[in-house]
Amino acid sequence: MPIVVNLDVMMAKRKMSLGELAQRVDITLANLSILKNNHAKAVRFTTLEAICKALDCQPGDILEYVPEEDAP
């Protein structure tokens, strides 16, 4: 998939656990894990906004476009 989710990178930079972020964003641990592991097919803007607010970052810090030929 050409869109890569770098949520784990931002969480590490902010020293925040998945459980803490899930609580701050008010999302289930399972759904946040799906997003973090790049298995999500979609993300709501309200969820993305809440994640960015909790991690004090921009959407581009979390989402990255990687063309198919460059993907690992």
N, CA, C and O atoms as CSV, one atom per row, in Angstrom:
chain,resi,resn,atom,element,x,y,z
A,1,MET,N,N,0.846,-1.171,0.000
A,1,MET,CA,C,0.000,0.000,0.000
A,1,MET,C,C,0.895,1.238,0.000
A,1,MET,O,O,1.839,1.318,0.786
A,2,PRO,N,N,0.612,2.184,-0.858
A,2,PRO,CA,C,1.476,3.369,-0.985
A,2,PRO,C,C,1.447,4.326,0.218
A,2,PRO,O,O,2.363,5.135,0.366
A,3,ILE,N,N,0.435,4.255,1.067
A,3,ILE,CA,C,0.389,5.108,2.251
A,3,ILE,C,C,0.917,4.317,3.442
A,3,ILE,O,O,0.398,3.254,3.782
A,4,VAL,N,N,1.963,4.859,4.068
A,4,VAL,CA,C,2.587,4.209,5.217
A,4,VAL,C,C,2.254,5.024,6.459
A,4,VAL,O,O,2.346,6.251,6.448
A,5,VAL,N,N,1.870,4.339,7.524
A,5,VAL,CA,C,1.544,4.985,8.789
A,5,VAL,C,C,2.763,4.889,9.709
A,5,VAL,O,O,3.198,3.798,10.075
A,6,ASN,N,N,3.296,6.042,10.069
A,6,ASN,CA,C,4.475,6.105,10.935
A,6,ASN,C,C,4.094,6.473,12.368
A,6,ASN,O,O,4.808,7.218,13.039
A,7,LEU,N,N,2.986,5.952,12.817
A,7,LEU,CA,C,2.495,6.272,14.145
A,7,LEU,C,C,3.466,5.819,15.233
A,7,LEU,O,O,3.663,6.524,16.223
A,8,ASP,N,N,4.065,4.659,15.056
A,8,ASP,CA,C,5.007,4.145,16.048
A,8,ASP,C,C,6.221,5.055,16.211
A,8,ASP,O,O,6.764,5.186,17.308
A,9,VAL,N,N,6.644,5.684,15.109
A,9,VAL,CA,C,7.792,6.598,15.158
A,9,VAL,C,C,7.458,7.814,16.014
A,9,VAL,O,O,8.244,8.209,16.875
A,10,MET,N,N,6.282,8.409,15.775
A,10,MET,CA,C,5.879,9.592,16.545
A,10,MET,C,C,5.636,9.233,18.009
A,10,MET,O,O,5.952,10.022,18.900
A,11,MET,N,N,5.084,8.067,18.262
A,11,MET,CA,C,4.860,7.637,19.641
A,11,MET,C,C,6.196,7.487,20.369
A,11,MET,O,O,6.315,7.869,21.533
A,12,ALA,N,N,7.188,6.937,19.694
A,12,ALA,CA,C,8.509,6.771,20.297
A,12,ALA,C,C,9.145,8.135,20.568
A,12,ALA,O,O,9.755,8.336,21.619
A,13,LYS,N,N,9.008,9.065,19.635
A,13,LYS,CA,C,9.569,10.407,19.822
A,13,LYS,C,C,8.935,11.113,21.014
A,13,LYS,O,O,9.595,11.886,21.708
A,14,ARG,N,N,7.661,10.846,21.247
A,14,ARG,CA,C,6.936,11.487,22.352
A,14,ARG,C,C,6.938,10.629,23.622
A,14,ARG,O,O,6.359,11.003,24.642
A,15,LYS,N,N,7.605,9.464,23.535
A,15,LYS,CA,C,7.676,8.533,24.666
A,15,LYS,C,C,6.281,8.216,25.208
A,15,LYS,O,O,6.021,8.296,26.409
A,16,MET,N,N,5.397,7.853,24.278
A,16,MET,CA,C,4.010,7.560,24.642
A,16,MET,C,C,3.677,6.128,24.252
A,16,MET,O,O,3.998,5.683,23.150
A,17,SER,N,N,3.042,5.426,25.148
A,17,SER,CA,C,2.653,4.043,24.877
A,17,SER,C,C,1.362,4.006,24.054
A,17,SER,O,O,0.636,4.996,23.964
A,18,LEU,N,N,1.101,2.862,23.469
A,18,LEU,CA,C,-0.115,2.672,22.690
A,18,LEU,C,C,-1.345,2.837,23.580
A,18,LEU,O,O,-2.338,3.441,23.175
A,19,GLY,N,N,-1.267,2.298,24.789
A,19,GLY,CA,C,-2.384,2.408,25.724
A,19,GLY,C,C,-2.668,3.846,26.129
A,19,GLY,O,O,-3.826,4.256,26.211
A,20,GLU,N,N,-1.616,4.610,26.381
A,20,GLU,CA,C,-1.792,6.015,26.757
A,20,GLU,C,C,-2.389,6.811,25.604
A,20,GLU,O,O,-3.288,7.626,25.812
A,21,LEU,N,N,-1.895,6.580,24.390
A,21,LEU,CA,C,-2.430,7.290,23.231
A,21,LEU,C,C,-3.885,6.913,22.996
A,21,LEU,O,O,-4.709,7.781,22.706
A,22,ALA,N,N,-4.207,5.640,23.115
A,22,ALA,CA,C,-5.588,5.185,22.933
A,22,ALA,C,C,-6.518,5.892,23.914
A,22,ALA,O,O,-7.624,6.298,23.557
A,23,GLN,N,N,-6.063,6.033,25.137
A,23,GLN,CA,C,-6.867,6.701,26.162
A,23,GLN,C,C,-7.036,8.186,25.840
A,23,GLN,O,O,-8.135,8.726,25.967
A,24,ARG,N,N,-5.960,8.846,25.427
A,24,ARG,CA,C,-6.024,10.279,25.111
A,24,ARG,C,C,-6.888,10.560,23.893
A,24,ARG,O,O,-7.569,11.584,23.836
A,25,VAL,N,N,-6.862,9.655,22.916
A,25,VAL,CA,C,-7.605,9.847,21.678
A,25,VAL,C,C,-9.035,9.320,21.806
A,25,VAL,O,O,-9.897,9.639,20.988
A,26,ASP,N,N,-9.276,8.520,22.829
A,26,ASP,CA,C,-10.581,7.891,23.046
A,26,ASP,C,C,-10.929,6.958,21.891
A,26,ASP,O,O,-11.983,7.068,21.264
A,27,ILE,N,N,-10.003,6.034,21.633
A,27,ILE,CA,C,-10.154,5.013,20.595
A,27,ILE,C,C,-9.756,3.690,21.235
A,27,ILE,O,O,-8.943,3.661,22.158
A,28,THR,N,N,-10.324,2.610,20.748
A,28,THR,CA,C,-9.970,1.321,21.347
A,28,THR,C,C,-8.522,0.975,21.026
A,28,THR,O,O,-7.982,1.369,19.992
A,29,LEU,N,N,-7.920,0.242,21.925
A,29,LEU,CA,C,-6.546,-0.209,21.738
A,29,LEU,C,C,-6.436,-1.039,20.458
A,29,LEU,O,O,-5.457,-0.920,19.720
A,30,ALA,N,N,-7.428,-1.867,20.201
A,30,ALA,CA,C,-7.420,-2.712,19.000
A,30,ALA,C,C,-7.430,-1.874,17.721
A,30,ALA,O,O,-6.672,-2.153,16.792
A,31,ASN,N,N,-8.283,-0.852,17.670
A,31,ASN,CA,C,-8.351,-0.015,16.468
A,31,ASN,C,C,-7.084,0.813,16.280
A,31,ASN,O,O,-6.627,1.001,15.152
A,32,LEU,N,N,-6.520,1.303,17.367
A,32,LEU,CA,C,-5.271,2.063,17.264
A,32,LEU,C,C,-4.134,1.147,16.821
A,32,LEU,O,O,-3.264,1.562,16.056
A,33,SER,N,N,-4.139,-0.080,17.293
A,33,SER,CA,C,-3.132,-1.053,16.894
A,33,SER,C,C,-3.225,-1.365,15.391
A,33,SER,O,O,-2.205,-1.496,14.713
A,34,ILE,N,N,-4.435,-1.479,14.890
A,34,ILE,CA,C,-4.648,-1.707,13.452
A,34,ILE,C,C,-4.044,-0.560,12.645
A,34,ILE,O,O,-3.390,-0.782,11.626
A,35,LEU,N,N,-4.268,0.657,13.109
A,35,LEU,CA,C,-3.716,1.828,12.433
A,35,LEU,C,C,-2.196,1.838,12.529
A,35,LEU,O,O,-1.514,2.069,11.530
A,36,LYS,N,N,-1.664,1.590,13.709
A,36,LYS,CA,C,-0.219,1.616,13.931
A,36,LYS,C,C,0.509,0.562,13.094
A,36,LYS,O,O,1.619,0.800,12.618
A,37,ASN,N,N,-0.115,-0.590,12.918
A,37,ASN,CA,C,0.515,-1.686,12.179
A,37,ASN,C,C,0.249,-1.633,10.681
A,37,ASN,O,O,0.513,-2.593,9.958
A,38,ASN,N,N,-0.281,-0.495,10.221
A,38,ASN,CA,C,-0.481,-0.244,8.789
A,38,ASN,C,C,-1.497,-1.203,8.164
A,38,ASN,O,O,-1.372,-1.556,6.992
A,39,HIS,N,N,-2.499,-1.625,8.937
A,39,HIS,CA,C,-3.535,-2.510,8.416
A,39,HIS,C,C,-4.856,-1.794,8.184
A,39,HIS,O,O,-5.814,-2.401,7.705
A,40,ALA,N,N,-4.917,-0.513,8.518
A,40,ALA,CA,C,-6.158,0.253,8.364
A,40,ALA,C,C,-6.402,0.578,6.898
A,40,ALA,O,O,-5.467,0.863,6.149
A,41,LYS,N,N,-7.653,0.533,6.501
A,41,LYS,CA,C,-8.040,0.889,5.134
A,41,LYS,C,C,-8.456,2.353,5.043
A,41,LYS,O,O,-8.483,2.934,3.958
A,42,ALA,N,N,-8.782,2.944,6.196
A,42,ALA,CA,C,-9.226,4.342,6.240
A,42,ALA,C,C,-9.002,4.880,7.646
A,42,ALA,O,O,-8.869,4.123,8.607
A,43,VAL,N,N,-8.965,6.198,7.741
A,43,VAL,CA,C,-8.885,6.858,9.040
A,43,VAL,C,C,-9.748,8.113,8.971
A,43,VAL,O,O,-9.668,8.874,8.007
A,44,ARG,N,N,-10.559,8.323,9.978
A,44,ARG,CA,C,-11.405,9.509,10.024
A,44,ARG,C,C,-10.557,10.727,10.340
A,44,ARG,O,O,-9.592,10.648,11.101
A,45,PHE,N,N,-10.927,11.853,9.748
A,45,PHE,CA,C,-10.205,13.091,10.030
A,45,PHE,C,C,-10.291,13.455,11.504
A,45,PHE,O,O,-9.342,14.016,12.053
A,46,THR,N,N,-11.399,13.152,12.151
A,46,THR,CA,C,-11.527,13.457,13.577
A,46,THR,C,C,-10.540,12.629,14.398
A,46,THR,O,O,-9.983,13.114,15.384
A,47,THR,N,N,-10.327,11.383,13.988
A,47,THR,CA,C,-9.353,10.522,14.665
A,47,THR,C,C,-7.943,11.031,14.409
A,47,THR,O,O,-7.131,11.108,15.331
A,48,LEU,N,N,-7.651,11.377,13.161
A,48,LEU,CA,C,-6.338,11.906,12.808
A,48,LEU,C,C,-6.062,13.202,13.569
A,48,LEU,O,O,-4.952,13.423,14.054
A,49,GLU,N,N,-7.075,14.051,13.669
A,49,GLU,CA,C,-6.941,15.305,14.413
A,49,GLU,C,C,-6.627,15.031,15.885
A,49,GLU,O,O,-5.749,15.671,16.462
A,50,ALA,N,N,-7.333,14.093,16.482
A,50,ALA,CA,C,-7.121,13.765,17.895
A,50,ALA,C,C,-5.726,13.185,18.122
A,50,ALA,O,O,-5.082,13.496,19.124
A,51,ILE,N,N,-5.258,12.351,17.207
A,51,ILE,CA,C,-3.912,11.776,17.310
A,51,ILE,C,C,-2.866,12.878,17.206
A,51,ILE,O,O,-1.916,12.915,17.989
A,52,CYS,N,N,-3.041,13.780,16.237
A,52,CYS,CA,C,-2.094,14.887,16.063
A,52,CYS,C,C,-2.070,15.789,17.289
A,52,CYS,O,O,-1.011,16.265,17.699
A,53,LYS,N,N,-3.229,16.020,17.866
A,53,LYS,CA,C,-3.308,16.849,19.073
A,53,LYS,C,C,-2.591,16.168,20.238
A,53,LYS,O,O,-1.828,16.810,20.960
A,54,ALA,N,N,-2.831,14.882,20.420
A,54,ALA,CA,C,-2.217,14.136,21.520
A,54,ALA,C,C,-0.701,14.022,21.364
A,54,ALA,O,O,0.029,14.047,22.355
A,55,LEU,N,N,-0.229,13.898,20.127
A,55,LEU,CA,C,1.202,13.738,19.874
A,55,LEU,C,C,1.897,15.051,19.520
A,55,LEU,O,O,3.111,15.085,19.314
A,56,ASP,N,N,1.111,16.139,19.451
A,56,ASP,CA,C,1.646,17.455,19.093
A,56,ASP,C,C,2.453,17.366,17.795
A,56,ASP,O,O,3.643,17.679,17.757
A,57,CYS,N,N,1.770,16.929,16.739
A,57,CYS,CA,C,2.429,16.763,15.451
A,57,CYS,C,C,1.474,17.123,14.312
A,57,CYS,O,O,0.324,17.493,14.551
A,58,GLN,N,N,1.947,17.015,13.101
A,58,GLN,CA,C,1.166,17.272,11.903
A,58,GLN,C,C,0.783,15.935,11.258
A,58,GLN,O,O,1.459,14.931,11.479
A,59,PRO,N,N,-0.302,15.913,10.458
A,59,PRO,CA,C,-0.681,14.665,9.779
A,59,PRO,C,C,0.456,14.074,8.947
A,59,PRO,O,O,0.592,12.853,8.860
A,60,GLY,N,N,1.263,14.928,8.341
A,60,GLY,CA,C,2.391,14.459,7.537
A,60,GLY,C,C,3.479,13.777,8.345
A,60,GLY,O,O,4.319,13.067,7.792
A,61,ASP,N,N,3.465,13.993,9.658
A,61,ASP,CA,C,4.419,13.291,10.527
A,61,ASP,C,C,4.000,11.838,10.729
A,61,ASP,O,O,4.818,10.987,11.077
A,62,ILE,N,N,2.719,11.567,10.507
A,62,ILE,CA,C,2.159,10.236,10.744
A,62,ILE,C,C,1.948,9.468,9.441
A,62,ILE,O,O,2.199,8.265,9.374
A,63,LEU,N,N,1.489,10.167,8.416
A,63,LEU,CA,C,1.182,9.528,7.130
A,63,LEU,C,C,2.233,9.890,6.091
A,63,LEU,O,O,2.645,11.045,5.987
A,64,GLU,N,N,2.659,8.898,5.328
A,64,GLU,CA,C,3.693,9.097,4.307
A,64,GLU,C,C,3.299,8.355,3.036
A,64,GLU,O,O,2.827,7.219,3.092
A,65,TYR,N,N,3.491,8.993,1.908
A,65,TYR,CA,C,3.235,8.350,0.620
A,65,TYR,C,C,4.541,7.740,0.119
A,65,TYR,O,O,5.548,8.431,-0.034
A,66,VAL,N,N,4.506,6.434,-0.132
A,66,VAL,CA,C,5.668,5.732,-0.677
A,66,VAL,C,C,5.184,4.993,-1.925
A,66,VAL,O,O,4.394,4.055,-1.826
A,67,PRO,N,N,5.660,5.417,-3.100
A,67,PRO,CA,C,5.242,4.753,-4.340
A,67,PRO,C,C,5.494,3.249,-4.283
A,67,PRO,O,O,6.429,2.788,-3.628
A,68,GLU,N,N,4.656,2.497,-4.973
A,68,GLU,CA,C,4.735,1.024,-4.960
A,68,GLU,C,C,6.138,0.505,-5.281
A,68,GLU,O,O,6.601,-0.430,-4.627
A,69,GLU,N,N,6.821,1.079,-6.259
A,69,GLU,CA,C,8.143,0.563,-6.645
A,69,GLU,C,C,9.198,0.819,-5.578
A,69,GLU,O,O,10.232,0.151,-5.565
A,70,ASP,N,N,8.952,1.787,-4.668
A,70,ASP,CA,C,9.908,2.083,-3.597
A,70,ASP,C,C,9.570,1.342,-2.306
A,70,ASP,O,O,10.377,1.322,-1.376
A,71,ALA,N,N,8.393,0.736,-2.240
A,71,ALA,CA,C,7.950,0.062,-1.011
A,71,ALA,C,C,8.797,-1.177,-0.760
A,71,ALA,O,O,9.207,-1.865,-1.696
A,72,PRO,N,N,9.060,-1.459,0.547
A,72,PRO,CA,C,9.865,-2.652,0.876
A,72,PRO,C,C,9.138,-3.939,0.590
A,72,PRO,O,O,9.683,-5.019,0.814
